[in-house]
Amino acid sequence: MSHATRLPLFDAACDQARHTFNARCIELRSMRASLALLDEHMPALRELGLRLHPSSIHWSPESSALSISTWHCCDAAHLHHALLSLGFKEVARRAYASFIVLGLKSGRLKINLQVPAAEAAA
């Protein structure tokens, strides 16, 4: 029996929340430089009607890229085309059963954009 299972549910939930918070803070520190580069593009993205939710941006250590999931934050095709219009180049495309990961790059900034397969046909 693990320590967490011996705790009352409230305490176990608080422990889990602290663990999740600490892990996210570590992740954010890992992607700080890339977030600063993405910040440079945020005014233009906002002008195009796009809002990125911080919770939809994660770090992909194997590719040293920001990973943006569009499932709940914005229209995937709109964001994809907006990034291309801002000078990003599509450098990779990996298809999975229900989604596609598009690798985009602009200067030192790399983004993996996760989009539903139906929206990435273009």
C-alpha positions in Angstrom: 0.0 0.0 0.0 1.5 3.3 -1.0 1.7 6.4 1.2 -1.0 8.2 -0.8 -3.5 5.4 -0.4 -3.2 5.5 3.4 -4.0 9.2 3.4 -7.5 10.5 3.7 -8.8 11.4 0.2 -8.6 15.2 0.8 -4.9 14.9 1.8 -4.1 12.5 -1.1 -5.8 14.9 -3.5 -3.8 17.8 -2.1 -0.6 15.8 -2.5 -1.5 15.0 -6.1 -2.2 18.7 -6.8 1.1 19.7 -5.4 2.9 17.1 -7.5 1.1 18.3 -10.6 1.9 21.9 -9.9 5.6 21.2 -9.2 5.9 19.2 -12.4 4.3 22.0 -14.5 6.6 24.6 -13.0 9.6 22.4 -13.9 8.2 22.0 -17.4 7.6 25.8 -17.7 11.2 26.5 -16.7 12.4 24.0 -19.4 10.5 25.9 -22.1 11.0 29.5 -20.9 13.3 30.5 -23.7 10.9 29.1 -26.4 8.0 30.8 -24.7 9.8 34.1 -24.9 10.3 33.5 -28.6 6.6 32.7 -29.1 5.7 35.8 -27.1 7.2 37.8 -30.0 4.5 36.4 -32.3 1.6 36.8 -29.9 0.5 40.3 -30.9 0.2 39.2 -34.5 -1.6 36.1 -33.6 -4.1 38.1 -31.5 -4.6 40.5 -34.4 -5.6 37.4 -36.4 -8.1 36.5 -33.8 -6.1 33.7 -32.1 -5.8 33.2 -28.4 -3.4 30.5 -27.1 -4.3 29.1 -23.7 -1.1 28.5 -21.6 -2.5 25.2 -20.5 -2.5 24.0 -24.1 1.3 24.6 -24.5 3.7 21.9 -23.3 7.3 21.1 -23.7 8.4 18.2 -26.0 11.9 17.4 -24.8 12.6 14.8 -27.5 12.3 17.5 -30.2 13.2 20.6 -28.1 9.9 22.2 -29.2 6.8 23.7 -27.8 3.9 21.4 -28.2 0.6 23.1 -28.8 -2.6 21.1 -28.6 -5.5 22.8 -30.4 -8.2 20.5 -29.1 -9.6 23.1 -26.7 -7.8 26.4 -27.4 -8.4 27.4 -31.0 -9.2 26.4 -34.6 -6.2 24.2 -35.7 -6.3 25.2 -39.3 -6.5 28.9 -38.5 -3.5 28.6 -36.2 -1.6 26.5 -38.7 -2.2 29.0 -41.5 -1.5 32.0 -39.2 1.9 30.6 -38.2 2.8 29.9 -41.8 1.8 33.5 -42.7 4.1 34.7 -39.9 7.1 33.0 -41.6 7.0 29.6 -40.0 8.0 26.7 -42.2 6.4 23.2 -42.0 9.4 20.9 -41.4 7.6 17.7 -40.3 4.3 16.0 -40.4 3.5 12.8 -38.4 0.1 11.2 -38.7 -1.6 9.2 -35.9 -5.0 7.6 -35.8 -7.0 10.7 -34.7 -4.5 13.5 -35.0 -1.5 14.8 -36.8 1.5 16.6 -35.4 2.8 19.3 -37.6 6.4 20.4 -37.0 6.8 24.1 -37.6 10.0 26.3 -37.3 10.8 29.9 -37.4 14.4 30.8 -36.5 15.2 29.1 -33.2 11.6 28.5 -32.3 10.2 25.1 -33.0 6.5 24.2 -32.5 4.8 20.9 -32.7 1.2 21.6 -33.5 -1.3 18.8 -32.6 -4.4 19.0 -34.8 -7.3 16.7 -35.3 -6.7 14.6 -38.5 -9.8 16.0 -40.2 -8.5 19.6 -39.8 -5.0 18.9 -41.0 -5.9 17.7 -44.5 -4.8 20.9 -46.1 
